[in-house]
Amino acid sequence: MEVADRIGCWLTPDGAFFRVWAPHATAVSVVLQSGRDWDSAHPVTTQALTPTPDGYWSATVPGVEAGQLYRFRLTTADNTVLDRLDPAARDVLSSELTRDDPSSRNASVVPKSIKDARWAPFETPRFENLIIYQLHIGTFAGRGDQHETGWATFAQVETKFGYLREMGFNCVQPLPVQEYAMDRSWGYNPASFFAPESSYGSPADLRHFVDAAHRDGLAVIFDVVYNHFGHSDNVLWDYDGYDNQGGIYVEGGQDTPWGRGPAWWKREIQDYFHQNARMYFEEYRADGLRFDATTQINGLHLKRVMGMLRDEYPDKHFIAEHLPDDPWIVNEGRFGATWCADAHHETQRALAGQDPVRKIRDILGWDGYDHAWNLVKYPLGSHDDVGDQQEGHAEGGPEDWDRRHRYLVDQLGGRDDWAARAKCRLAWALGVTMPGTPMLFMGTECLQAAPRMAGGYWHDGVDGFGDHRFDWSIAGDPAGMPMRRLVAAANAVRWANPALRADDLDVTHEDHDNQVLGFVRAAGDNVVLVVVNLGGRSFGDHGYGVRTGGRGGRWTQILCSQDEGFGGWDGAGNAFHEPWTQPDGRVYVNVPTWSVTVFRRAW
């Protein structure tokens, strides 16, 4: 993209090029100042911008250096003067907004050039080869660890990459990292789309975060919010003084449950988000983007932007949170994958005893999609399932607990409950062996769960019930460590067996009376049999027969989620037992309660 077509501020050999969209302004200038804070007492440099017929204003200003502060000064038709942040600012001093308070000390920051940046060599993995770990920057470090801070930064989260790699994850997906309006947030209330959240760090810190992830073998997929923003949150509201329905960025936008949506019907808005998405790839070396709530964006307008992005970045990944999932978003909407919420909700129901074999059977496939990996599945839950979203939750009482979103282990009885722990092991082992791309939300790998009186949910800090951040003091305790070992072992089984990443599925065994399900996945000579016991009864003495779908041969156990090292018991599975398929078409094995047992055909 040529500099003249870019929005924002760009250093050039002649100074800096500025470009902003303000079609209702009668005059626009850029006001520059040096110093750490915008201060009316400091001298300023003012340069008028030149308009174009399409409503953009631009100019190259000589002598501008990285780190200088700037604002756009707009004059409206009634001669009102508005000081505004740059809608495409790569950095701002803070999330404090200037829209309603021109005397604010906030400003945009002239970005540094990154043309000479050194990056670690890294090849984005193919999508079928991803195991995704979803996390929230601000709460993933600082509690019970060496940092002991109230709010984590990019740099502090970097120190946890080894923890993720030890468990076999190869992709990290942070919740939104763009500047948001509040001191603490999940990130889904964008204030400034192009700037990183200042409490997490600077643009340089975010680049270091990505580079460090790549050096540790982790792909990075950023979460972007292009579907809504509120008038109290975002610098774009009433931007150039035109106040119809919130102004040029919003008028005619879709109403959403979280506020007015952007005016996606305008080409300028499509270009705005197209350039924002490009920024993550060009300036941060992202491996992909996850688009929040795509059902709240007009599909045809989104498809146009996605078409450009897929053509420009064919080896990068684009995930939609399109719920309920619909093949259109992949087959026509140009996304590579979509979240599949049913994988979590039906797992919940199955583990609660609601027709469990049928519930799990129904989430194994990928009907309507070309590939199994087109569906991102998260049986243990995503941030939306684990995080509390109740208004005024701190004032709630015991009668409210059961309707809150909570960690799955808490929903099933708590981390002190043996069966609840076993069911969580089952859920993740199922997630990495069934068709789909597995994803895990931070903390579920070590059974993070607040005590009952603290609500049992994740949140962005402390509320009336307690501290809901990731607690490193329990990540390796007697309840957390066995689950971590199971996650690592299950991930290793997925990596070692191409069948578990293939577009292949044969459901061979459905025993509704005993609540046991079996399915086979194959890729060439790699044939894997997965046996899922969704009930409270164990079958020992190698006496339970599982149908193999006509596949003969000898079978070797490669995973049992009830092994002693994972929190089960010695002899639960089939160690040293390598059974053959019998003439009745079954293989006879131990099937422990609440378990996933995985076998590989030896020949």
C-alpha positions as CSV (number, residue, x, y, z in Angstrom):
1,M,0.0,0.0,0.0
2,E,1.4,3.4,-1.0
3,V,2.0,5.9,1.8
4,A,-0.4,8.3,0.2
5,D,-3.2,5.8,0.7
6,R,-2.4,5.0,4.3
7,I,-4.2,6.7,7.3
8,G,-2.4,7.9,10.4
9,C,1.2,9.2,10.7
10,W,4.1,7.8,8.8
11,L,7.7,8.9,9.0
12,T,9.2,9.7,5.6
13,P,12.7,10.9,4.5
14,D,11.1,14.4,4.4
15,G,9.5,14.3,7.8
16,A,6.2,12.7,8.5
17,F,3.1,12.1,6.3
18,F,-0.3,12.7,8.1
19,R,-3.7,11.6,6.7
20,V,-7.1,11.6,8.3
21,W,-10.7,11.2,7.2
22,A,-12.9,14.2,8.2
23,P,-15.4,14.9,5.5
24,H,-17.5,17.4,7.4
25,A,-14.5,19.6,8.6
26,T,-13.9,22.9,6.9
27,A,-10.2,22.9,8.0
28,V,-7.8,20.4,9.5
29,S,-4.3,20.9,10.8
30,V,-1.9,18.7,12.7
31,V,-0.6,20.2,16.0
32,L,2.8,18.8,17.2
33,Q,4.5,19.1,20.5
34,S,7.5,17.6,22.2
35,G,7.5,16.2,25.8
36,R,6.0,13.3,27.7
37,D,2.6,14.9,28.3
38,W,0.5,17.2,26.2
39,D,0.8,20.6,27.9
40,S,-0.6,23.9,26.6
41,A,2.5,25.6,28.1
42,H,4.8,23.8,25.7
43,P,5.5,25.3,22.3
44,V,3.7,23.7,19.4
45,T,4.1,23.4,15.6
46,T,0.9,23.6,13.5
47,Q,0.7,22.6,9.9
48,A,-2.5,22.8,7.8
49,L,-3.6,19.7,5.9
50,T,-4.8,19.7,2.3
51,P,-8.3,18.3,1.6
52,T,-9.2,15.8,-1.2
53,P,-12.6,15.3,-2.7
54,D,-13.2,12.1,-0.9
55,G,-13.1,13.8,2.5
56,Y,-9.5,13.0,3.5
57,W,-6.9,15.6,4.6
58,S,-3.2,15.1,4.3
59,A,0.2,16.7,4.3
60,T,3.9,16.0,4.8
61,V,5.3,17.9,7.7
62,P,9.1,18.4,7.7
63,G,11.3,17.9,10.8
64,V,9.0,15.5,12.6
65,E,10.7,12.9,14.8
66,A,9.5,9.7,16.4
67,G,8.2,10.2,19.9
68,Q,6.7,13.6,19.3
69,L,3.1,14.1,20.3
70,Y,0.4,15.3,18.0
71,R,-3.3,16.0,17.6
72,F,-5.6,16.8,14.7
73,R,-7.3,20.2,15.1
74,L,-10.6,20.3,13.2
75,T,-12.8,23.3,12.4
76,T,-16.5,22.6,11.8
77,A,-19.0,24.5,9.7
78,D,-20.1,26.6,12.7
79,N,-16.4,27.4,13.5
80,T,-16.2,25.0,16.4
81,V,-12.6,23.9,17.0
82,L,-12.1,20.2,17.9
83,D,-8.9,18.6,19.1
84,R,-8.9,14.9,18.2
85,L,-6.7,11.9,18.5
86,D,-5.6,10.3,15.3
87,P,-8.1,7.5,14.6
88,A,-5.1,5.4,13.3
89,A,-2.6,6.4,16.0
90,R,-0.1,3.6,16.5
91,D,0.4,4.9,20.1
92,V,-1.4,7.1,22.5
93,L,-0.3,8.4,25.9
94,S,-3.2,6.6,27.7
95,S,-6.8,5.5,27.3
96,E,-8.0,8.9,28.7
97,L,-10.0,10.3,25.8
98,T,-9.8,13.9,24.4
99,R,-13.1,13.9,22.6
100,D,-15.0,15.8,25.2
101,D,-12.1,17.5,26.9
102,P,-9.6,19.3,24.6
103,S,-7.6,20.3,27.6
104,S,-6.8,16.7,28.4
105,R,-3.1,15.8,28.5
106,N,-3.6,12.9,26.1
107,A,-2.2,12.9,22.6
108,S,-1.2,10.6,19.8
109,V,2.5,9.6,19.5
110,V,4.5,9.7,16.3
111,P,5.6,6.1,15.7
112,K,9.1,4.8,15.2
113,S,10.1,3.4,11.9
114,I,10.3,-0.4,11.9
115,K,11.8,-0.9,8.5
116,D,15.1,-2.0,10.1
117,A,13.5,-4.2,12.8
118,R,15.0,-7.6,13.3
119,W,12.6,-10.5,13.6
120,A,13.2,-14.1,14.5
121,P,12.6,-16.4,11.5
122,F,9.2,-18.1,12.0
123,E,6.9,-19.9,9.6
124,T,3.2,-19.7,10.4
125,P,2.0,-23.3,11.0
126,R,-0.7,-24.7,8.9
127,F,-4.1,-24.4,10.6
128,E,-4.6,-28.1,11.1
129,N,-1.3,-28.1,13.0
130,L,-2.4,-25.5,15.7
131,I,-3.2,-26.1,19.3
132,I,-4.4,-22.8,20.6
133,Y,-4.0,-21.3,24.1
134,Q,-6.2,-18.3,24.7
135,L,-5.2,-15.8,27.4
136,H,-5.8,-12.4,28.8
137,I,-2.6,-10.2,29.1
138,G,-3.6,-8.3,32.2
139,T,-4.5,-11.3,34.4
140,F,-2.1,-14.0,33.1
141,A,0.8,-12.9,35.3
142,G,1.2,-11.1,38.6
143,R,-0.7,-13.3,41.1
144,G,1.3,-16.0,43.0
145,D,4.4,-15.6,40.8
146,Q,7.6,-13.7,40.7
147,H,6.0,-10.6,39.4
148,E,3.3,-10.0,42.1
149,T,1.7,-7.1,40.4
150,G,-1.9,-6.0,40.1
151,W,-1.9,-6.0,36.3
152,A,0.4,-7.8,33.9
153,T,2.2,-6.5,30.9
154,F,3.4,-7.9,27.6
155,A,6.8,-8.4,29.0
156,Q,5.6,-10.3,32.1
157,V,3.4,-12.6,30.0
158,E,6.5,-13.4,27.8
159,T,8.0,-15.1,30.8
160,K,5.2,-17.7,30.7
161,F,5.9,-18.9,27.1
162,G,8.0,-21.8,28.3
163,Y,5.1,-23.0,30.5
164,L,2.9,-23.1,27.3
165,R,5.5,-24.9,25.2
166,E,6.1,-27.5,27.9
167,M,2.5,-28.5,27.5
168,G,2.7,-28.7,23.7
169,F,0.8,-25.6,22.7
170,N,2.1,-23.9,19.6
171,C,-0.2,-20.9,19.3
172,V,-1.2,-18.1,21.7
173,Q,-4.3,-16.0,21.2
174,P,-4.5,-13.0,23.5
175,L,-7.8,-11.3,24.1
176,P,-7.9,-7.9,22.4
177,V,-4.8,-5.8,23.0
178,Q,-5.9,-2.5,21.4
179,E,-6.2,0.5,23.6
180,Y,-9.4,0.3,25.6
181,A,-11.2,3.0,27.7
182,M,-11.2,1.6,31.2
183,D,-8.3,0.9,33.6
184,R,-9.1,-2.9,33.5
185,S,-11.0,-4.7,30.8
186,W,-11.3,-7.9,28.9
187,G,-10.5,-5.7,25.8
188,Y,-13.8,-5.8,24.0
189,N,-14.4,-2.1,24.5
190,P,-12.0,-0.6,21.9
191,A,-11.0,3.1,22.5
192,S,-8.2,3.4,19.9
193,F,-8.1,0.6,17.3
194,F,-4.5,1.0,16.1
195,A,-2.7,1.6,19.5
196,P,-1.8,-1.2,21.9
197,E,-3.3,-1.0,25.4
198,S,-1.0,1.4,27.3
199,S,-1.2,-0.5,30.6
200,Y,0.2,-3.6,28.7
201,G,3.1,-1.7,27.1
202,S,4.2,0.2,24.1
203,P,4.2,-0.8,20.4
204,A,7.8,-1.8,20.8
205,D,6.8,-4.0,23.8
206,L,4.1,-5.7,21.7
207,R,6.6,-6.3,18.8
208,H,8.9,-7.9,21.3
209,F,6.1,-10.0,22.7
210,V,5.4,-11.4,19.2
211,D,9.1,-11.9,18.5
212,A,9.6,-13.7,21.8
213,A,6.6,-16.0,21.1
214,H,8.1,-16.9,17.7
215,R,11.5,-17.6,19.2
216,D,9.7,-20.0,21.6
217,G,7.8,-21.7,18.7
218,L,4.5,-20.0,19.4
219,A,2.3,-18.5,16.6
220,V,0.4,-15.4,17.6
221,I,-3.3,-14.8,16.6
222,F,-4.7,-11.4,17.7
223,D,-8.3,-10.8,18.7
224,V,-9.9,-7.8,16.9
225,V,-13.2,-6.1,17.7
226,Y,-14.7,-4.6,14.5
227,N,-18.4,-5.0,15.4
228,H,-19.2,-2.3,18.0
229,F,-18.1,0.6,20.1
230,G,-19.9,2.9,22.5
231,H,-20.0,6.7,22.6
232,S,-18.2,6.7,26.0
233,D,-15.5,4.3,24.8
234,N,-14.1,5.3,21.5
235,V,-12.2,8.2,20.0
236,L,-14.2,7.9,16.7
237,W,-17.5,9.0,18.1
238,D,-18.7,12.4,16.6
239,Y,-15.2,12.6,15.2
240,D,-15.5,15.6,12.9
241,G,-18.4,17.3,14.6
242,Y,-21.1,15.6,12.5
243,D,-23.3,14.2,15.2
244,N,-25.9,12.1,13.2
245,Q,-26.2,8.8,15.1
246,G,-22.7,9.2,16.5
247,G,-21.0,10.6,13.4
248,I,-19.2,9.5,10.3
249,Y,-17.8,6.2,11.7
250,V,-21.1,5.1,13.1
251,E,-24.2,6.5,11.3
252,G,-26.3,3.7,9.9
253,G,-24.3,1.1,11.7
254,Q,-25.9,-2.0,13.1
255,D,-27.2,-2.0,16.6
256,T,-25.5,-4.6,18.7
257,P,-26.0,-5.9,22.3
258,W,-22.9,-3.9,23.3
259,G,-23.4,-0.6,21.5
260,R,-23.7,0.9,18.0
261,G,-21.7,-0.9,15.3
262,P,-19.4,0.8,12.9
263,A,-20.8,2.1,9.5
264,W,-19.6,-0.9,7.6
265,W,-21.7,0.1,4.6
266,K,-19.2,2.9,3.9
267,R,-16.1,2.1,1.9
268,E,-14.1,4.4,4.2
269,I,-15.0,2.3,7.2
270,Q,-14.1,-0.9,5.3
271,D,-10.8,0.7,4.4
272,Y,-10.3,1.7,8.1
273,F,-10.6,-1.9,9.3
274,H,-8.7,-3.3,6.4
275,Q,-5.8,-1.1,7.2
276,N,-6.1,-2.0,10.9
277,A,-5.9,-5.7,10.1
278,R,-2.9,-5.1,7.8
279,M,-1.1,-3.4,10.7
280,Y,-1.0,-6.6,12.7
281,F,0.7,-8.5,9.9
282,E,3.0,-5.7,8.7
283,E,4.0,-4.1,11.9
284,Y,3.7,-6.9,14.4
285,R,4.3,-10.1,12.3
286,A,1.0,-11.6,13.4
287,D,0.2,-15.2,12.3
288,G,-3.6,-14.6,12.2
289,L,-6.6,-12.6,13.4
290,R,-9.7,-13.8,15.3
291,F,-12.7,-11.5,14.5
292,D,-15.1,-11.0,17.4
293,A,-18.8,-11.5,16.9
294,T,-18.9,-11.5,13.1
295,T,-22.7,-12.0,13.1
296,Q,-22.9,-8.4,14.1
297,I,-21.2,-7.2,10.9
298,N,-22.9,-7.1,7.5
299,G,-21.7,-10.2,5.8
300,L,-21.3,-8.8,2.3
301,H,-19.2,-5.8,3.5
302,L,-17.1,-8.1,5.7
303,K,-16.6,-10.5,2.8
304,R,-15.1,-7.6,0.7
305,V,-12.5,-6.8,3.3
306,M,-11.8,-10.5,4.0
307,G,-11.3,-11.1,0.2
308,M,-8.6,-8.4,0.2
309,L,-6.9,-9.8,3.3
310,R,-6.9,-13.4,2.1
311,D,-5.4,-12.3,-1.2
312,E,-2.7,-10.2,0.5
313,Y,-1.9,-12.7,3.3
314,P,-2.7,-16.2,1.9
315,D,-0.5,-18.0,4.5
316,K,-2.1,-16.3,7.5
317,H,-5.1,-17.4,9.5
318,F,-8.5,-15.7,9.9
319,I,-10.9,-17.0,12.5
320,A,-14.5,-15.8,13.0
321,E,-16.4,-15.9,16.2
322,H,-19.6,-16.6,14.2
323,L,-22.1,-18.1,16.6
324,P,-23.9,-20.2,16.1
325,D,-21.4,-21.5,13.6
326,D,-22.5,-21.4,10.0
327,P,-20.5,-22.8,7.0
328,W,-21.3,-19.6,5.1
329,I,-18.6,-17.6,7.0
330,V,-15.9,-20.0,5.7
331,N,-17.3,-21.1,2.4
332,E,-18.5,-17.7,1.3
333,G,-17.2,-15.2,3.9
334,R,-13.6,-16.0,3.2
335,F,-12.6,-16.9,6.8
336,G,-10.4,-20.0,7.3
337,A,-12.2,-21.2,10.5
338,T,-15.0,-20.3,12.9
339,W,-15.5,-21.0,16.6
340,C,-17.9,-23.9,17.4
341,A,-19.6,-23.1,20.7
342,D,-21.5,-26.4,20.6
343,A,-18.3,-28.2,21.4
344,H,-18.4,-26.7,24.8
345,H,-22.1,-26.6,25.5
346,E,-22.8,-30.1,24.4
347,T,-19.8,-31.3,26.4
348,Q,-21.2,-29.6,29.5
349,R,-24.5,-31.3,28.9
350,A,-22.9,-34.7,28.3
351,L,-20.9,-34.5,31.5
352,A,-24.0,-33.6,33.4
353,G,-25.6,-36.8,32.2
354,Q,-27.9,-35.4,29.5
355,D,-27.9,-38.1,26.8
356,P,-24.1,-38.1,26.8
357,V,-23.3,-40.4,23.9
358,R,-25.6,-38.5,21.5
359,K,-24.4,-35.1,22.7
360,I,-20.7,-36.0,22.0
361,R,-21.6,-37.9,18.8
362,D,-23.2,-34.7,17.4
363,I,-20.1,-32.5,17.9
364,L,-17.6,-34.8,16.3
365,G,-18.2,-33.9,12.7
366,W,-17.8,-30.9,10.4
367,D,-20.9,-31.0,8.2
368,G,-21.0,-28.3,5.6
369,Y,-17.3,-27.4,5.9
370,D,-14.5,-28.6,3.7
371,H,-12.2,-29.5,6.5
372,A,-12.4,-30.6,10.1
373,W,-10.0,-27.8,11.1
374,N,-12.5,-25.2,9.9
375,L,-14.1,-25.5,13.4
376,V,-12.2,-24.3,16.5
377,K,-13.5,-26.4,19.4
378,Y,-13.0,-25.7,23.1
379,P,-14.7,-28.3,25.3
380,L,-13.4,-26.7,28.5
381,G,-14.8,-23.3,27.5
382,S,-13.5,-20.0,26.1
383,H,-13.2,-16.6,27.9
384,D,-17.0,-16.1,27.4
385,D,-17.8,-19.4,29.1
386,V,-15.3,-19.1,32.0
387,G,-15.5,-15.3,32.6
388,D,-18.3,-13.8,34.6
389,Q,-20.5,-11.3,32.7
390,Q,-23.2,-10.6,35.2
391,E,-24.0,-7.0,35.8
392,G,-23.4,-6.2,39.5
393,H,-22.1,-9.7,40.1
394,A,-20.4,-8.5,43.3
395,E,-23.8,-7.8,44.8
396,G,-25.2,-11.2,43.9
397,G,-25.9,-14.0,46.3
398,P,-25.7,-17.8,46.4
399,E,-28.9,-18.0,44.3
400,D,-27.0,-16.4,41.4
401,W,-24.0,-18.7,41.3
402,D,-25.5,-21.5,39.2
403,R,-26.4,-19.1,36.4
404,R,-23.0,-17.5,36.1
405,H,-20.3,-18.4,33.7
406,R,-17.6,-20.3,35.5
407,Y,-14.7,-22.7,35.0
408,L,-16.0,-26.1,33.9
409,V,-14.4,-27.8,36.9
410,D,-16.4,-25.5,39.2
411,Q,-19.6,-26.2,37.3
412,L,-19.0,-29.9,37.8
413,G,-18.4,-29.8,41.5
414,G,-15.1,-27.9,42.1
415,R,-11.4,-28.8,41.9
416,D,-11.6,-30.6,45.2
417,D,-14.1,-33.1,43.7
418,W,-12.4,-36.1,42.1
419,A,-15.1,-36.7,39.5
420,A,-15.1,-33.1,38.4
421,R,-11.3,-33.3,37.8
422,A,-11.7,-36.5,35.9
423,K,-14.4,-35.0,33.7
424,C,-12.2,-32.1,32.9
425,R,-9.4,-34.5,31.9
426,L,-11.9,-36.2,29.7
427,A,-13.0,-33.0,28.1
428,W,-9.5,-31.9,27.0
429,A,-8.5,-35.4,25.8
430,L,-11.6,-35.4,23.8
431,G,-10.8,-32.0,22.4
432,V,-7.5,-33.0,21.0
433,T,-8.6,-36.3,19.6
434,M,-11.9,-35.4,17.9
435,P,-12.0,-33.5,14.6
436,G,-11.4,-29.8,14.8
437,T,-8.8,-27.3,16.0
438,P,-8.4,-27.5,19.8
439,M,-8.4,-24.4,21.9
440,L,-8.0,-24.0,25.7
441,F,-8.6,-20.9,27.8
442,M,-6.0,-20.0,30.4
443,G,-6.3,-21.7,33.7
444,T,-8.4,-24.6,32.7
445,E,-5.2,-26.6,32.1
446,C,-4.5,-26.6,35.8
447,L,-8.1,-26.5,37.1
448,Q,-8.1,-22.9,38.1
449,A,-11.2,-22.2,40.0
450,A,-12.0,-19.7,42.7
451,P,-13.5,-21.0,46.0
452,R,-17.3,-21.2,46.0
453,M,-17.6,-18.0,47.9
454,A,-15.5,-16.3,45.2
455,G,-17.8,-17.4,42.4
456,G,-15.6,-19.9,40.5
457,Y,-15.1,-17.7,37.5
458,W,-12.3,-15.7,35.7
459,H,-12.6,-12.0,35.6
460,D,-10.3,-9.0,35.0
461,G,-9.1,-8.6,38.5
462,V,-10.7,-8.3,42.0
463,D,-14.4,-7.8,42.8
464,G,-16.6,-8.3,45.8
465,F,-16.0,-12.0,45.8
466,G,-12.3,-12.1,45.5
467,D,-9.3,-12.1,43.1
468,H,-10.2,-13.9,39.8
469,R,-6.8,-13.6,38.0
470,F,-4.7,-16.6,37.0
471,D,-3.3,-17.9,40.3
472,W,0.2,-19.3,39.8
473,S,0.4,-20.5,43.4
474,I,-2.1,-23.4,42.5
475,A,-0.9,-24.1,38.9
476,G,1.4,-26.8,40.2
477,D,-0.4,-27.9,43.3
478,P,-1.7,-31.5,43.9
479,A,-4.9,-30.7,41.9
480,G,-3.4,-28.6,39.2
481,M,-0.3,-30.6,38.3
482,P,-1.9,-33.9,37.3
483,M,-4.2,-31.9,34.9
484,R,-1.2,-30.2,33.4
485,R,0.4,-33.5,32.8
486,L,-2.7,-34.8,31.1
487,V,-2.9,-31.7,28.9
488,A,0.8,-32.2,27.9
489,A,0.4,-35.9,27.2
490,A,-2.8,-35.4,25.2
491,N,-1.2,-32.6,23.1
492,A,1.8,-34.9,22.5
493,V,-0.5,-37.6,21.3
494,R,-2.0,-35.2,18.8
495,W,1.4,-34.1,17.5
496,A,2.6,-37.7,17.2
497,N,-0.5,-38.9,15.2
498,P,-1.4,-37.3,11.9
499,A,-4.7,-39.1,12.0
500,L,-5.8,-36.7,14.8
501,R,-5.3,-33.8,12.4
502,A,-6.8,-35.4,9.3
503,D,-10.2,-34.9,7.7
504,D,-11.2,-38.4,8.8
505,L,-13.8,-39.8,11.2
506,D,-15.6,-43.1,11.6
507,V,-17.9,-43.5,14.6
508,T,-17.6,-47.2,15.2
509,H,-19.2,-47.7,18.7
510,E,-22.3,-46.3,20.4
511,D,-23.3,-47.9,23.7
512,H,-26.0,-45.7,25.1
513,D,-26.8,-48.0,28.0
514,N,-23.2,-47.9,29.3
515,Q,-22.5,-44.4,28.0
516,V,-19.5,-45.4,26.0
517,L,-18.6,-43.9,22.6
518,G,-15.8,-45.0,20.2
519,F,-14.5,-43.5,17.0
520,V,-11.6,-44.1,14.6
521,R,-9.5,-41.6,12.8
522,A,-6.9,-42.5,10.2
523,A,-4.3,-40.9,8.0
524,G,-2.5,-43.5,5.8
525,D,-1.0,-46.2,8.1
526,N,-1.7,-44.1,11.2
527,V,-5.0,-45.4,12.6
528,V,-6.2,-44.3,16.0
529,L,-9.1,-45.6,18.1
530,V,-10.6,-43.3,20.7
531,V,-12.8,-44.7,23.4
532,V,-14.8,-42.2,25.6
533,N,-16.6,-43.3,28.8
534,L,-19.1,-40.7,29.7
535,G,-20.5,-42.5,32.7
536,G,-19.7,-43.4,36.2
537,R,-19.0,-47.1,35.7
538,S,-15.6,-48.6,35.1
539,F,-15.1,-51.7,33.0
540,G,-12.1,-53.8,34.0
541,D,-10.4,-57.2,33.4
542,H,-10.0,-56.2,29.8
543,G,-13.6,-57.2,29.3
544,Y,-15.2,-54.4,27.5
545,G,-15.5,-54.9,23.7
546,V,-15.2,-51.8,21.5
547,R,-16.2,-52.1,17.8
548,T,-13.4,-51.1,15.5
549,G,-15.4,-50.6,12.3
550,G,-14.0,-53.7,10.7
551,R,-10.4,-52.9,11.4
552,G,-8.3,-55.8,12.4
553,G,-4.8,-55.7,13.9
554,R,-3.1,-55.2,17.3
555,W,-3.8,-52.1,19.3
556,T,-1.5,-50.2,21.7
557,Q,-2.7,-47.8,24.3
558,I,-1.1,-44.3,23.8
559,L,-3.2,-42.3,26.3
560,C,-5.6,-43.0,29.2
561,S,-6.9,-39.9,31.0
562,Q,-7.4,-41.9,34.2
563,D,-3.8,-43.0,34.5
564,E,-2.4,-42.5,38.0
565,G,0.0,-39.7,36.9
566,F,-3.0,-37.7,35.7
567,G,-5.0,-38.1,38.9
568,G,-6.6,-41.5,38.2
569,W,-5.3,-44.8,39.6
570,D,-2.7,-47.5,38.9
571,G,-4.0,-50.0,36.4
572,A,-6.9,-47.9,35.2
573,G,-6.0,-48.3,31.6
574,N,-4.3,-50.9,29.4
575,A,-0.6,-50.6,30.0
576,F,1.3,-53.7,28.8
577,H,-2.0,-55.0,27.2
578,E,-1.9,-55.0,23.4
579,P,-5.1,-56.6,22.3
580,W,-6.0,-57.8,18.9
581,T,-9.3,-57.2,17.1
582,Q,-11.4,-60.3,17.8
583,P,-13.5,-62.2,15.2
584,D,-16.6,-60.4,16.5
585,G,-15.0,-57.1,15.3
586,R,-14.3,-55.8,18.8
587,V,-11.1,-55.1,20.8
588,Y,-11.4,-56.0,24.5
589,V,-10.0,-53.4,26.9
590,N,-10.3,-51.7,30.2
591,V,-12.5,-48.6,30.0
592,P,-12.3,-46.6,33.3
593,T,-15.0,-44.2,34.4
594,W,-15.1,-40.7,33.1
595,S,-12.2,-41.2,30.7
596,V,-10.8,-41.0,27.2
597,T,-8.6,-44.0,26.2
598,V,-6.7,-43.8,23.0
599,F,-5.2,-46.7,21.0
600,R,-3.0,-46.8,17.9
601,R,-3.1,-49.8,15.6
602,A,0.4,-51.4,15.7
603,W,0.0,-53.0,12.3
